[in-house]
């Protein structure tokens, strides 16, 4: 598969993101001169990490379509590995993890081939039924349900869910897959912007908690402000890099804002259950891979099917 993913429209959006990052960097530097607080140091660290993530993502997206798929497969692997590092397992069931990791190359081969029918059933049907066989062969029944359910849940989110991001690249078909890069960029930008907007609106206006037992920092103001901001951004970006009409772009923005929030608090519930703040410290200022892709585990598959069924 050899597809040119860099169009003028995609380039314009990438340049716009660079401008936002440059502006944020300058403002943070100026604010630090007046007040070098710990909060500003954390913001500066977050912005530096955004620069690194943006450069890596852009390289993977525009250089070559195969590199894009490899990058997204690696993202699934890192997310799944980080998830498994947090979960206690019965050692007798650890061979089950091998089959979980094997879903990644197989799933992405199906994407490379554009085999949608098998892509959509391979993990939720075949692997769901096959994963328990390894534990059954071992014959260890202690914590069987916990181990198998944990693996299946992780594979569904970190591999099946996130892999929909990659299938967007081939969604329109091999002869016209340039739109796929625009759809990926649209989804990723809106999902990440939704996270940032919810944080900012929550800090500025947030008082009433929305789900304090799961995520104490989430507020109604942050949630509503984030969804509305994401919708406005969707309306701005959609004419450039998607086939959406004005009405569809509004629906997409609302859809991504809502489902992104659900994905975020879903992983927050997991972290609260495990009594941890971040899933790791691999990304300075942001935490772990799961802390950055939590929203995408929901927005990627749901946005994919919204786009596929209504536009392709």
Buried (B, 14 or more C-beta within 10 A) or exposed (E): BEBEBBBEBBEEBBEBBBEBBEEBBEEBEEBBEEEEEEEBEEBBBBBBBBBEBBEEBBEBBBEBBEBBBBBBBEBBBBBBBBBBEBBEBBEBBBEBBEBBBEBBEBBBBBBBEBEBEBBBEBBEEEBBEEBBEBBEEBEBEEBBEBBBEBBBEBBBBBBBBBBBBBBBBBBBEEEEBBBBBBBBBBBBBBBBBBBBBBBBBBEEBBEEBBBEEBBEBBBBBBBBBBBBBBBBBBBEBBEBBBBBEEEBBBBBBBBBBBBBBBBBBBBBBBBBEEEEEEBBEBBEBBBBBBBBBBBBBBBBBBBBEBBBEEBE
